[in-house]
Amino acid sequence: MHIYRSSLLRFADDGRAMYDEDGLLATAPGDDGRERVVAAGGWQALSPQLLGQAGGEAVVHHLPGRIIAPGFVDLHIHYPQTDVIGAPAPGLLPWLENYTFPHESRFHDRAYADGVADFFMDELLRNGVTTALAFATSHPASVDAIMTAAQQRRMRMIAGKVLQDRNSPDGVRDDTEQSLVDTETLIQRWHGTDRLGYAITPRFAPTSTPAQLRGAGELAARYSDVWIQSHVAENLDEVAWVKELFPAARSYLAVYDDFGLMRERAVYAHSIWLDETDRQLMHRTKAAAAVSPTSNLFLASGYFDYLKADEAQMLYGLASDVGGGMSFSPFRTMQAAYVVGRESHAKEGQSLSPQHLWWQHTAGAARALGLQGVIGNLQPGCEADFVVINPRATPLLARKAEQARNLDELLFGMVILGDDRLIEQTHIAQQV
């Protein structure tokens, strides 16, 4: 057993933050041999019994001045776009054409894909991200690369080969029938291996033929525990394009429903330009939205409507959307989400609380993935993925932390002023 003494942040099932200034986190191998949380709470209440039970077998880690918190969950990210961050473009579609597609065409080369995957995984860990739902490219080798890199680091990773058999340039466009064969082969190779999961991944409706989307839906029905990921309603030009390509569909989101791609474990990035019927469809099917505020600001796509999403009881969580997103750091993403929440609901005086922002990037994102109680939290039974945060990592952060009068002020200071320097250690659940 490992016992950690520090401040401790975790979440109740209703999303409320639970905080122990003098906290205890105890981890030990579960029945499957994977390190899990066995106790979490106040040091004074828990330590006598746990230390007595463990005797001399417990390893105690004392981390004064630090906060242990759940590892962050990134609900939507493109690992092949690691080197596309910061590419200038007037909007989404030109950005794809001029930067993203040319770069992704290089991922047929396994050695190149391995190099990017290794850097990408290390960058996630450096920023405190312990689980991600990631796009690969249309090349099967790109999936093998990221799954291998994640497996070597014992990380929980969900990823998939992009499906795009039309409206795409040479080098990234795939063949309809072969793309579905490749997808099934990759599901059988990787899904459920160690901490890995597979996601059926149509890039977005305009780049898949009806035949490819139909095949993706058939695979989703055949493999009911795999994930589904795509984009929806990110940009008004994109919405108009989908209307031209699928005139019989009620809406952009309805295209996916028509092909059997709306269900639990389906995650749709952006989900900005939805109407009330779309939101009810998300709620009814238990599909989730990946909210990507830095990407939406960078590409001027629009704002996610938190108020209407909550009214519809939609599932959602935060995502970096690298490389449209501007940073791997969850703190940068939470900063942008706060600004977007204020800007998009100025009339209502909407302001996302720091506890809610943090929940969106941990336990809330885990719930959106259908992994509530498994990752994204530090309650007993959860896998022991956590970060050690130094709230005084910079002089300004230290000054702010010293002045914090309550938990909201402490968390908000880190959200607004924070970046990767806050993350002192990222701990991945050990396999014993």
C-alpha positions in Angstrom: 0.0 0.0 0.0 1.1 3.5 -0.8 -0.2 6.3 1.4 0.1 10.0 0.4 -0.2 12.9 2.7 -1.0 16.2 1.1 -4.0 18.4 0.3 -6.5 16.3 -1.6 -9.1 17.3 -4.2 -11.7 14.9 -5.5 -15.4 15.0 -6.5 -18.7 13.8 -5.2 -21.1 12.0 -7.7 -23.0 15.3 -8.1 -19.9 17.2 -9.2 -19.2 19.0 -6.0 -15.6 19.4 -5.1 -14.4 17.7 -1.9 -11.2 19.1 -0.4 -9.1 18.1 2.5 -6.3 20.6 3.3 -4.6 17.8 5.3 -5.6 14.9 3.2 -4.8 11.2 2.7 -4.8 9.1 -0.4 -4.2 5.4 -0.1 -3.6 3.1 -3.1 -3.0 -0.6 -3.5 -3.4 -3.3 -6.2 -7.0 -4.3 -7.0 -8.2 -7.7 -7.9 -6.9 -7.2 -11.4 -3.5 -6.2 -10.2 -4.0 -2.5 -11.2 -3.3 0.2 -8.6 -6.5 1.6 -7.3 -7.7 4.1 -4.6 -8.6 2.3 -1.4 -9.1 5.3 0.8 -9.4 9.1 0.4 -10.2 11.7 3.0 -8.7 13.5 6.0 -5.4 12.5 7.4 -6.4 12.6 11.0 -9.5 10.5 10.4 -8.0 7.8 8.2 -4.3 7.5 9.0 -4.5 5.6 12.4 -6.5 2.8 11.0 -4.7 2.5 7.7 -1.2 2.7 9.1 -2.3 0.1 11.8 -3.7 -2.3 9.1 -0.7 -1.9 6.9 1.9 -2.3 9.6 5.4 -1.8 8.1 4.2 -2.6 4.6 2.9 0.8 3.8 5.1 3.3 1.9 4.2 6.8 3.1 4.8 9.8 0.9 4.6 13.2 2.6 4.0 16.1 0.2 3.7 19.3 2.2 2.4 22.3 0.3 1.1 20.2 -2.6 -2.3 19.2 -3.8 -3.1 15.7 -5.1 -5.9 15.8 -7.7 -7.4 13.5 -10.3 -5.5 13.1 -13.5 -7.0 15.3 -16.3 -9.1 13.7 -19.0 -8.9 15.3 -22.5 -12.1 14.4 -24.3 -11.0 15.4 -27.8 -7.5 15.7 -29.3 -5.7 15.0 -32.6 -2.3 13.5 -31.9 -1.1 13.9 -35.6 -1.8 17.6 -35.3 0.9 18.1 -32.6 3.0 20.1 -35.1 0.0 22.0 -36.5 -0.5 24.0 -33.4 -0.3 27.7 -34.1 -0.7 27.4 -37.9 -2.4 30.6 -39.2 -5.6 30.3 -41.2 -8.8 32.4 -41.7 -11.1 29.5 -40.5 -11.7 25.8 -40.1 -11.9 24.6 -43.7 -8.9 26.5 -45.0 -6.9 25.4 -42.0 -7.7 21.8 -42.8 -6.8 22.2 -46.5 -3.6 24.2 -46.0 -2.1 22.6 -42.9 -3.8 19.7 -41.4 -4.3 17.4 -44.4 -0.7 17.8 -45.8 0.7 17.1 -42.3 -1.5 14.1 -41.7 -0.5 12.5 -45.1 2.9 11.7 -43.5 1.5 9.2 -41.1 1.6 6.3 -43.5 5.2 6.1 -42.4 5.2 4.1 -39.1 8.6 5.5 -38.0 7.4 9.0 -38.4 4.1 8.2 -36.6 6.1 6.6 -33.7 8.2 9.8 -33.3 5.1 12.1 -33.1 3.2 9.6 -30.9 6.1 9.5 -28.4 6.4 13.2 -28.2 2.6 13.6 -27.9 2.3 11.1 -25.0 5.1 12.7 -23.1 3.5 16.1 -23.6 0.2 14.9 -22.3 1.8 13.5 -19.1 3.9 16.7 -18.6 0.6 18.6 -18.6 -1.1 16.2 -16.2 -3.4 14.5 -18.7 -3.7 10.8 -17.9 -6.5 9.8 -20.3 -7.4 11.1 -23.8 -9.8 10.4 -26.5 -7.7 10.9 -29.6 -7.9 11.0 -33.4 -5.2 9.2 -35.3 -5.1 9.6 -39.2 -6.6 7.6 -41.9 -3.5 5.3 -41.9 -3.7 2.1 -39.7 0.0 2.6 -38.8 -1.0 5.8 -37.0 -3.2 3.9 -34.7 -0.6 1.2 -34.0 1.9 4.0 -33.2 -0.3 5.8 -30.6 -1.5 2.6 -29.0 2.0 1.3 -28.6 3.2 4.6 -27.1 0.3 4.6 -24.6 0.8 0.9 -23.7 4.5 1.5 -23.0 3.5 4.3 -20.5 0.6 2.2 -19.0 -1.8 5.1 -19.9 -5.5 4.8 -20.6 -5.9 5.8 -24.2 -8.9 5.7 -26.6 -8.1 6.3 -30.2 -9.1 5.3 -33.7 -8.3 5.4 -37.4 -9.9 8.3 -39.2 -12.6 7.4 -41.8 -12.6 9.8 -44.8 -13.4 8.5 -48.2 -14.4 11.6 -50.0 -13.8 15.4 -50.2 -10.3 14.8 -49.0 -7.0 15.1 -50.9 -4.7 12.3 -51.9 -2.6 11.0 -49.0 -5.4 11.1 -46.5 -8.4 9.9 -48.4 -9.1 6.2 -47.8 -11.1 3.5 -49.7 -14.6 2.8 -48.4 -14.5 -0.9 -48.1 -10.8 -1.1 -47.0 -11.3 1.6 -44.4 -14.0 -0.5 -42.7 -11.9 -3.7 -42.9 -9.0 -1.8 -41.3 -11.2 -0.4 -38.6 -12.5 -3.9 -37.6 -8.9 -5.3 -37.6 -7.7 -2.5 -35.3 -10.7 -3.0 -33.0 -9.7 -6.6 -32.6 -6.1 -5.8 -32.2 -6.3 -3.0 -29.6 -9.7 -2.6 -27.9 -9.6 -3.9 -24.4 -5.9 -4.6 -24.4 -4.3 -3.3 -21.2 -5.8 0.2 -20.7 -6.6 0.8 -24.4 -9.9 1.4 -26.1 -10.9 1.8 -29.7 -13.0 4.6 -31.1 -14.8 4.3 -34.5 -13.7 7.7 -36.0 -15.5 9.3 -39.0 -13.6 12.6 -39.4 -16.8 14.5 -39.9 -19.9 13.9 -42.1 -18.6 15.9 -45.2 -15.6 13.6 -45.6 -17.5 10.3 -45.5 -19.8 8.8 -48.0 -23.1 7.4 -46.9 -21.7 4.0 -47.5 -18.8 4.6 -45.2 -21.0 6.1 -42.5 -23.4 3.1 -42.8 -20.5 0.7 -42.4 -19.3 2.6 -39.4 -22.7 2.3 -37.8 -22.8 -1.4 -38.5 -19.4 -1.8 -36.7 -20.7 0.3 -33.8 -23.7 -2.1 -33.5 -21.4 -5.1 -33.7 -18.9 -3.8 -31.2 -21.2 -2.2 -28.7 -18.5 -1.4 -26.1 -16.2 0.5 -28.4 -16.4 4.3 -28.6 -17.5 6.6 -31.4 -16.0 10.0 -32.1 -16.4 12.7 -34.7 -17.0 16.4 -35.1 -20.4 18.1 -35.4 -21.7 21.7 -35.8 -18.3 23.4 -35.3 -18.5 26.1 -38.0 -21.4 27.6 -39.9 -19.8 27.0 -43.3 -19.4 23.4 -42.3 -23.1 23.2 -41.2 -24.1 24.6 -44.6 -21.9 22.1 -46.4 -23.5 19.2 -44.6 -26.9 20.4 -45.5 -25.9 20.3 -49.2 -24.4 16.8 -48.9 -27.2 15.3 -46.8 -30.4 17.2 -47.8 -32.7 14.6 -46.3 -31.2 14.8 -42.8 -33.1 17.0 -40.2 -29.8 18.5 -39.0 -26.0 17.9 -39.0 -26.2 15.9 -35.8 -29.1 13.9 -37.2 -26.8 12.6 -40.0 -25.0 10.6 -37.4 -28.2 9.3 -35.9 -29.5 8.2 -39.3 -26.5 6.0 -39.6 -26.6 4.4 -36.1 -23.7 6.5 -34.6 -25.6 8.1 -31.7 -25.3 6.1 -28.5 -23.6 5.8 -25.2 -19.8 6.2 -25.6 -20.3 8.4 -28.7 -18.5 11.8 -28.3 -19.0 14.7 -30.7 -16.5 17.5 -30.6 -17.7 21.1 -30.5 -21.5 20.8 -30.7 -21.8 24.5 -31.0 -24.6 25.1 -33.6 -27.1 22.7 -32.2 -30.8 23.3 -31.8 -33.1 22.1 -29.0 -34.1 18.9 -30.9 -30.4 18.1 -31.3 -29.7 18.6 -27.6 -32.6 16.3 -26.7 -31.2 13.7 -29.1 -27.8 14.0 -27.3 -29.6 13.5 -24.0 -31.8 10.6 -25.1 -29.0 8.7 -26.7 -26.4 9.4 -23.9 -24.0 10.8 -26.5 -21.7 13.5 -25.2 -20.2 16.8 -26.4 -16.5 17.5 -26.2 -16.2 21.3 -25.5 -13.1 22.7 -27.1 -12.9 26.4 -26.1 -9.4 27.3 -27.2 -9.9 25.8 -30.6 -13.3 27.5 -31.0 -11.7 30.9 -30.1 -8.7 30.3 -32.4 -10.8 29.4 -35.4 -13.6 31.8 -34.5 -16.1 29.0 -34.7 -18.6 30.1 -32.0 -19.4 29.4 -28.4 -20.7 26.2 -26.7 -24.0 27.0 -25.0 -23.6 25.7 -21.4 -27.0 27.0 -20.3 -28.9 25.1 -23.0 -26.8 22.0 -22.6 -27.6 21.9 -18.9 -31.3 22.5 -19.6 -31.2 19.5 -21.9 -29.2 17.5 -19.4 -26.6 16.8 -22.0 -23.3 15.0 -21.2 -20.2 17.1 -21.9 -16.6 17.6 -20.8 -13.6 19.7 -21.7 -11.1 19.0 -24.5 -7.9 20.7 -25.8 -8.6 19.9 -29.5 -4.9 20.1 -30.3 -3.9 21.2 -33.0 -6.8 23.6 -33.5 -6.6 24.1 -29.8 -3.8 26.3 -28.6 -2.3 24.3 -25.7 -2.0 20.8 -24.2 -2.5 22.4 -20.8 -5.8 21.7 -19.0 -5.4 25.0 -17.3 -5.3 26.9 -20.6 -8.5 25.0 -21.6 -10.3 25.9 -18.4 -9.2 29.5 -18.7 -10.8 29.6 -22.2 -13.9 27.8 -21.0 -14.4 30.5 -18.3 -14.0 33.3 -20.8 -16.4 31.6 -23.3 -19.0 31.0 -20.5 -18.9 34.7 -19.6 -18.9 36.0 -23.2 -21.6 33.7 -24.5 -24.0 34.3 -21.6 -23.3 37.9 -20.7 -27.0 38.8 -20.6 -27.7 36.0 -18.1 -24.6 36.8 -16.0 -23.4 33.2 -16.5 -20.1 32.4 -14.8 -18.7 28.9 -14.7 -17.5 28.1 -11.2 -13.9 26.9 -10.7 -15.1 23.7 -9.2 -17.3 23.1 -12.3 -14.5 23.9 -14.7 -12.2 21.4 -12.9 -15.0 18.8 -12.8 -15.5 19.2 -16.6 -11.9 18.2 -17.2 -11.8 15.3 -14.8 -14.8 13.5 -13.4 -17.2 15.1 -15.8 -15.2 14.1 -18.8 -15.0 10.6 -17.4 -18.7 10.5 -17.1 -19.1 11.6 -20.7 -16.9 8.7 -21.7 -19.0 6.2 -19.7 -16.0 5.7 -17.3 -17.5 7.3 -14.2 -16.0 5.7 -11.1 -13.1 4.3 -13.1 -11.0 7.4 -14.0 -11.2 11.2 -13.5 -11.7 11.0 -9.7 -10.0 9.8 -6.5 -12.8 8.0 -4.8 -12.3 4.4 -3.6 -12.3 2.0 -6.5 -11.0 4.5 -9.1 -7.8 3.7 -10.9 -4.9 5.6 -9.3 -4.2 8.2 -12.0 -3.4 11.5 -10.3 -1.4 14.6 -10.4 0.7 16.4 -7.8 0.2 20.1 -8.1 2.4 22.8 -6.7 0.0 25.8 -6.2 3.0 28.0 -5.6 4.8 27.0 -8.8 5.4 30.7 -9.8 5.8 33.8 -7.7 2.4 35.1 -8.8 0.7 31.8 -8.2 2.3 31.7 -4.7 1.1 35.2 -3.9 -2.4 34.3 -5.1 -2.5 31.0 -3.1 -1.4 32.8 0.1 -4.4 35.2 -0.3 -7.0 32.5 -1.1 -9.7 32.5 1.6 -11.6 29.4 0.4 -11.4 26.6 -2.1 -13.0 28.5 -5.0 -10.4 31.3 -4.7 -7.6 28.7 -4.6 -8.9 26.8 -7.6 -9.7 29.9 -9.6 -6.3 31.4 -9.1 -4.8 28.2 -10.6 -7.3 28.1 -13.5 -6.7 31.7 -14.5 -2.9 31.9 -13.9 -1.9 28.3 -14.4 -0.1 26.3 -17.0 2.1 23.2 -17.2 4.3 24.6 -14.4 1.7 23.7 -11.9 2.1 20.0 -12.6 5.0 18.7 -10.4 4.3 15.0 -11.0 1.9 12.9 -13.1 1.2 9.4 -11.6 -0.2 6.6 -13.7 -1.8 3.6 -12.1 0.8 0.9 -11.7 0.2 -2.7 -12.9 1.5 -5.0 -10.2 
